Amino acid sequence: MSQTLRFPLIFLVCCADLAAADGSWQARMRDAARLDQAGRYTDAQRLYAAALEEAQSSGQQDRRLAESLNNLAAHYFQRGRYDDAEPLYRRSIDVWGTLGDTGSRDLAVTMNNLAALYRARGRYREAEPLYTAALERLEKTSGPASLEVAAGLNNLAELYRSLGRYKEAESAARRSVEISEMVDGGATLRTAASLFTLAGVQRDLGRYGEALKLLERSLAIRESALGPGHVQVAAALGNMADVYSLQRRFAEAEPLARRSLEIRESALGPEHPDVAVGLNNLAQVLRLQGRYIEAEPLYRRALATWEKSLGPEHPNVAKGLGNLADFYHERGREQAAETLLVRALAIEEKALGKDHPQVGILSRNLADVYLVQGRFRRAEEMQKKALRIFEKTFGAGDPMYRKTLEGYTRIEAMIKGLR
C-alpha cells in the first residue's frame, strides 16, 4: 500500500511590520519553524506554544494570534496529534474571519490546512468543499500561479486519489508540479512535494516507471535539503519500495522499506500513523517473498497502530485489515480472511462509497476466499461487483478489469459445471 499521511501544509510567516512591532514573538515563530524542518519537534513545540501564549496575553484578536494558532496546529498535525490540531485550526479560522480582507489569504491557508486534517482522518466529505473553497480564495488573493495555489492543488490531488478520482487527481497534481517548477525552479521542497503526489497518482494508474522517476527526483531534493533522516525522505523511500514491490523487484524494495521504517520510528515514535504505513509496507514486501513469519507481526502492529491513532472506522484500518486478510488467505486460513475482509469492506463502503476502486479490490479478494470455500454463488456475486466497479472507474481496457473478467468467467464456468 503506497500511502503517507504527510501533507504539504502551509506555515504562515508574519509580515515585516508586525515583526518589528514584536521581535520576541517573531523570533519564536521563526526559530520554531526552523526546528520543525530540522526534525527537532519537541523544541519546536515549546517555541510555538510560547508564541501562542504571548499572542494570547494581549487579549486581542489579531494576526499574531491567528498565525500562532495555525502554526501550532500544523505542528501537531505533523506529529499525528489530530485531536490537538483541529480545535486550533478552527480557532485560527475564527480569528482570521474577524480581520476582513487583510486576512483573506491567510484564512484560505488555514482552511486548506484544516481540510488536510479532515482527509487524514478519513473525513473526505468535509475535506473536499473546504479544499475547493480555499483554492478559489488563494487563486484570487495570491494569484493562480502562486506557491500557495500549488500547495492547495497538491492537497486536492491527494484527496482525489483517496476518493479514486484519478483523472482529477492527475490533472491537479500536474498543475501543482508545473506551478512549483515555474516559481521555484524545480529543486525545492515545494516542488518535491508536488512530484511526490504526482508519483502517487502514476502508481495508482499502474504507470510504475513514471512513478519511480518522479519519486527519485523528489527523494534527491528532500535528501539534499533536509538530510537523510527526515520523515519526508522516509515517505519517498517508502513509496519507492512500494512501487519496486509491485514490480517484484524485492532486492531493491526491502532495504528502502526498512530504511523508511527506521526513520519514521526514530523521528515520530512508535505510535504515529505514518509508522504504521512503514510497518505495512515492509510487511507487504516480506509477504510477497513468502516470508510469512516475518510479515505477520508487522501487519498486526500496523493495524493496531492505525486503530489506536485513527479510530476503528478509518480507511487505513480497512487497508490494514485487507492486507492481513490477504496474508491469511495465502496461508489457507480462509475463515479468518473472510472475517477481516467483510469488516474492511463495510468500512470502505461507508467512508468511500460503494463504487470506490478499493471496494472493488476488497470485493474481488473476498470472491477468492468464497471460491476456496466452495461458496460459488457468493464468489460470483463479489466478483461481479468488482467487475462493475473497475469498468466504471478504469474502463474495459484496463488490466485490472480484464483480470477480474477472467476470474468472473471462471467462476461462471464452475457454477455451470455443477448443474
C-alpha positions in Angstrom: 0.0 0.0 0.0 1.5 3.3 -1.1 0.5 5.9 1.3 1.6 8.6 3.5 -0.2 10.9 5.9 2.2 13.8 5.3 0.6 16.7 3.6 2.2 19.9 2.2 0.8 22.2 4.9 1.5 25.9 4.8 3.1 27.5 7.9 2.3 31.2 8.0 5.2 33.8 8.2 4.4 37.1 9.8 4.9 40.3 8.0 7.8 42.7 8.4 5.8 45.4 10.1 4.5 43.0 12.7 7.9 41.6 13.3 9.3 45.0 14.0 6.4 45.6 16.5 7.1 42.4 18.4 10.5 40.9 17.9 10.3 38.2 20.6 7.2 36.7 19.2 8.6 36.8 15.7 11.9 35.2 16.8 10.0 32.3 18.5 7.9 31.7 15.4 10.9 31.8 13.1 13.0 29.5 15.3 10.1 27.1 15.8 9.7 26.7 12.0 13.4 26.1 11.6 13.4 23.4 14.3 10.3 21.8 12.8 12.0 21.5 9.4 15.1 20.1 11.1 13.0 17.4 12.8 13.6 18.8 16.3 9.9 18.6 17.2 10.0 18.8 20.9 12.0 22.1 20.8 9.7 23.4 18.0 6.6 22.7 20.0 7.9 24.5 23.0 8.5 27.7 21.0 5.2 27.5 19.1 3.4 27.2 22.5 5.3 30.1 23.9 4.5 32.2 20.9 0.8 31.4 21.2 0.9 32.2 24.9 2.5 35.6 24.1 -0.1 36.3 21.4 -3.0 35.4 23.8 -1.7 37.6 26.6 -2.5 40.7 24.7 -6.2 39.8 24.7 -6.6 40.9 21.1 -7.9 39.1 18.1 -5.1 39.9 15.7 -2.8 38.4 13.2 -0.3 37.2 15.8 -3.0 35.1 17.4 -4.3 33.6 14.2 -0.8 32.7 12.9 0.2 31.2 16.2 -2.8 29.0 16.3 -2.3 27.9 12.7 1.4 27.1 13.1 1.0 25.2 16.3 -1.9 23.2 14.8 0.2 22.4 11.7 3.0 21.2 14.1 0.5 19.0 15.9 -0.8 17.6 12.7 2.6 16.6 11.5 3.2 14.8 14.8 -0.1 12.9 14.3 -1.8 14.7 17.2 -5.0 15.4 15.2 -7.3 15.9 18.3 -5.0 18.7 19.4 -4.6 20.3 15.9 -8.3 20.5 14.9 -9.6 23.0 17.5 -6.6 25.2 17.0 -7.3 25.4 13.2 -10.9 26.2 13.9 -9.9 29.0 16.3 -7.5 30.3 13.8 -10.2 30.4 11.1 -12.5 32.3 13.5 -9.8 34.9 14.2 -8.9 35.4 10.5 -12.7 35.9 9.8 -12.7 38.9 12.1 -9.8 40.6 10.2 -11.7 41.3 7.0 -9.9 41.5 3.6 -6.5 41.8 5.3 -6.7 38.2 6.5 -8.3 36.7 3.4 -5.2 35.0 2.0 -4.2 33.6 5.4 -7.8 32.5 6.1 -7.6 30.4 2.9 -4.3 28.9 4.0 -5.7 27.7 7.3 -8.8 26.4 5.6 -6.5 24.4 3.3 -4.7 23.0 6.4 -7.9 22.1 8.1 -9.0 20.2 5.0 -5.8 18.3 5.0 -6.5 17.2 8.6 -10.0 16.1 7.6 -8.5 14.0 4.8 -6.0 12.5 7.2 -8.9 11.5 9.5 -10.9 9.9 6.6 -13.5 12.7 6.7 -13.4 13.2 2.9 -16.9 14.7 2.6 -15.9 17.5 4.9 -12.5 18.0 3.3 -13.5 18.5 -0.4 -15.6 21.6 -0.1 -13.1 23.2 2.3 -10.2 22.4 -0.2 -12.1 23.9 -3.1 -13.2 27.0 -1.3 -9.6 27.6 0.0 -8.2 27.1 -3.5 -10.6 29.6 -5.0 -9.7 32.1 -2.4 -6.0 31.5 -2.9 -6.2 31.9 -6.6 -7.8 35.3 -6.0 -5.5 36.6 -3.2 -2.2 35.0 -4.2 -2.6 34.5 -7.9 -3.3 31.4 -10.0 0.4 30.6 -10.3 1.4 31.1 -6.7 3.1 28.5 -4.4 0.1 28.7 -2.1 -2.1 27.6 -5.0 0.4 24.8 -5.8 0.1 23.6 -2.3 -3.7 23.7 -2.5 -3.7 21.8 -5.7 -1.4 19.2 -4.3 -3.6 18.5 -1.3 -6.7 18.4 -3.6 -4.9 15.8 -5.8 -4.2 13.7 -2.7 -7.9 13.9 -1.8 -9.0 12.8 -5.3 -6.6 9.9 -5.0 -8.2 8.8 -1.8 -11.6 9.1 -3.5 -10.5 7.1 -6.5 -11.0 10.0 -8.9 -7.7 9.5 -10.7 -8.2 11.8 -13.7 -9.0 14.7 -11.5 -6.1 13.8 -9.2 -3.6 13.7 -12.1 -4.8 17.0 -13.5 -4.4 18.8 -10.1 -1.1 17.1 -9.4 0.4 18.0 -12.8 -0.7 21.6 -12.4 0.9 21.7 -9.0 4.2 20.4 -10.4 4.1 23.0 -13.2 3.5 25.9 -10.9 6.1 24.7 -8.4 8.8 24.3 -11.1 8.0 27.6 -12.7 8.1 29.6 -9.4 10.8 27.6 -7.5 13.0 26.4 -10.4 12.4 22.7 -9.8 14.7 21.9 -7.0 12.9 23.0 -3.8 10.8 21.2 -1.2 7.6 22.6 -2.6 8.5 21.0 -6.0 9.5 17.8 -4.2 6.0 17.6 -2.6 4.3 18.1 -5.9 6.5 15.4 -7.6 5.7 13.1 -4.7 2.0 13.4 -5.2 2.1 13.1 -9.0 4.1 9.9 -8.5 1.4 8.5 -6.3 -1.2 9.1 -9.0 1.0 7.4 -11.6 1.4 4.4 -9.2 -2.3 4.2 -8.8 -2.7 4.1 -12.5 -0.1 1.3 -12.9 2.5 3.6 -14.5 5.3 2.3 -12.3 8.2 3.5 -14.4 7.0 7.1 -14.4 6.2 6.9 -10.7 9.8 5.8 -9.9 11.3 8.7 -12.0 9.2 11.2 -10.1 9.9 9.7 -6.7 13.7 9.6 -7.5 13.6 13.4 -8.2 11.5 14.1 -5.1 13.9 12.0 -2.9 17.0 13.7 -4.2 15.6 17.1 -3.4 14.5 16.1 0.1 17.7 14.4 1.0 19.7 17.4 -0.2 17.5 19.9 1.7 16.6 18.0 4.8 19.2 15.3 5.3 18.9 11.5 5.1 17.0 11.1 8.4 14.0 13.3 7.7 10.4 12.0 7.7 9.8 13.4 4.2 12.8 11.4 3.0 11.2 8.3 4.7 7.9 9.0 2.8 9.7 9.0 -0.6 11.7 5.9 0.3 8.6 4.0 1.4 6.7 4.8 -1.8 9.7 3.8 -3.9 9.8 0.5 -2.0 6.1 0.0 -2.7 6.5 0.5 -6.4 9.5 -1.8 -6.6 7.5 -4.4 -4.7 4.6 -4.1 -7.2 7.2 -4.8 -9.9 8.5 -7.8 -7.8 11.9 -6.1 -7.5 12.3 -7.2 -3.9 16.0 -6.8 -3.6 15.6 -3.1 -4.3 12.3 -2.8 -2.3 13.3 -4.3 1.0 16.2 -2.1 2.0 14.3 1.0 1.1 11.2 -0.2 3.2 13.5 -0.9 6.2 15.2 2.4 6.0 11.9 4.2 5.7 10.5 2.5 8.8 13.6 3.2 10.8 13.5 6.9 10.0 9.8 7.1 10.9 10.1 5.3 14.2 13.1 7.4 15.2 11.5 10.7 14.3 7.9 10.1 15.1 7.7 7.5 17.8 6.2 4.0 17.6 2.5 5.0 17.7 2.4 7.5 14.9 0.1 6.6 11.9 3.0 7.1 9.5 4.9 4.4 11.4 2.0 2.1 10.6 2.4 2.9 6.9 6.1 1.9 7.2 5.3 -1.3 9.0 2.6 -2.2 6.5 4.9 -1.6 3.5 7.7 -3.7 4.9 5.2 -6.5 5.7 4.0 -6.4 2.1 7.5 -6.8 0.8 8.2 -9.7 3.0 4.8 -11.4 2.4 5.2 -11.2 -1.4 8.6 -13.1 -1.0 6.8 -15.8 1.1 8.5 -14.7 4.3 5.3 -15.1 6.3 6.7 -15.5 9.8 8.4 -12.1 9.5 5.4 -10.4 7.9 2.6 -11.3 10.2 3.7 -9.4 13.4 4.4 -6.3 11.2 0.9 -6.5 9.8 -0.6 -6.9 13.2 1.3 -4.0 14.7 0.4 -1.7 11.8 -3.3 -2.5 12.2 -3.2 -1.9 15.9 -1.4 1.4 15.5 -3.9 2.6 12.9 -6.9 1.6 15.1 -5.4 3.4 18.1 -4.3 6.6 16.3 -7.1 7.0 13.7 -10.0 5.0 15.1 -11.6 1.7 14.1 -13.6 3.1 11.1 -10.7 4.9 9.2 -10.0 3.8 5.6 -6.4 3.0 6.7 -7.7 0.4 9.1 -9.7 -1.1 6.3 -6.5 -1.3 4.2 -4.7 -2.9 7.1 -7.5 -5.5 7.5 -7.4 -6.2 3.8 -3.7 -6.8 3.8 -3.8 -9.1 6.8 -6.7 -10.9 5.2 -4.6 -11.5 2.0 -1.9 -12.9 4.3 -4.4 -15.3 5.9 -5.8 -16.3 2.5 -2.4 -17.3 1.3 -1.8 -19.3 4.4 -5.1 -21.2 3.9 -6.8 -19.5 6.9 -10.0 -18.7 4.9 -12.4 -18.1 7.8 -10.0 -15.5 9.4 -9.6 -13.9 5.9 -13.3 -13.7 5.4 -14.0 -12.1 8.7 -11.4 -9.4 8.1 -12.5 -8.7 4.5 -16.1 -8.4 5.5 -15.2 -5.8 8.1 -12.8 -4.0 5.7 -15.5 -3.8 3.0 -18.0 -2.3 5.4 -15.6 0.4 6.4 -14.6 1.3 2.9 -18.2 1.4 1.6 -19.2 3.7 4.4 -16.1 6.0 4.1 -15.6 6.0 0.3 -18.8 4.9 -1.3 -19.9 1.7 -3.0 -18.2 2.4 -6.3 -14.7 3.2 -5.0 -11.8 1.1 -6.6 -10.7 -0.1 -3.1 -14.2 -1.5 -2.6 -13.7 -3.4 -5.9 -10.4 -4.8 -4.8 -11.8 -6.0 -1.5 -14.8 -7.5 -3.2 -12.5 -9.4 -5.6 -10.4 -10.6 -2.8 -13.5 -11.8 -0.9 -14.6 -13.6 -4.0 -11.3 -15.5 -4.0 -11.9 -16.6 -0.4 -15.5 -17.7 -1.1 -14.2 -19.7 -4.1 -11.8 -21.7 -2.0 -14.6 -22.3 0.5 -16.7 -23.7 -2.3 -19.3 -20.9 -1.9 -19.6 -20.3 -5.7 -22.7 -18.1 -5.7 -21.2 -15.7 -3.2 -17.9 -15.7 -5.1 -19.8 -14.8 -8.3 -21.7 -12.0 -6.6 -18.5 -10.4 -5.2 -16.6 -10.8 -8.5 -19.4 -9.3 -10.5 -19.5 -6.3 -8.1 -15.7 -5.8 -8.5 -16.1 -6.1 -12.3 -18.7 -3.4 -12.4 -16.6 -1.0 -10.2 -13.5 -1.5 -12.3 -15.3 -1.0 -15.6 -16.8 2.3 -14.3 -13.5 3.5 -12.8 -10.9 2.3 -15.3 -12.7 1.1 -18.4 -12.9 -2.2 -20.1 -9.4 -1.9 -21.5 -7.7 -1.7 -18.1 -5.6 -4.7 -17.0 -7.4 -4.8 -13.6 -10.8 -5.1 -15.4 -9.6 -7.8 -17.8 -8.1 -9.8 -14.9 -11.3 -9.6 -12.9 -13.3 -10.5 -16.0 -11.2 -13.7 -16.4 -11.9 -14.6 -12.8 -15.6 -14.0 -13.2 -15.7 -16.2 -16.3 -14.0 -19.0 -14.5 -16.5 -18.8 -11.6 -19.4 -18.9 -14.0 -17.9 -22.0 -15.7 -17.6 -23.7 -12.3 -21.2 -23.0 -11.5 -22.4 -24.3 -14.8 -20.3 -27.5 -14.3 -22.2 -28.1 -11.0 -25.6 -28.2 -12.7 
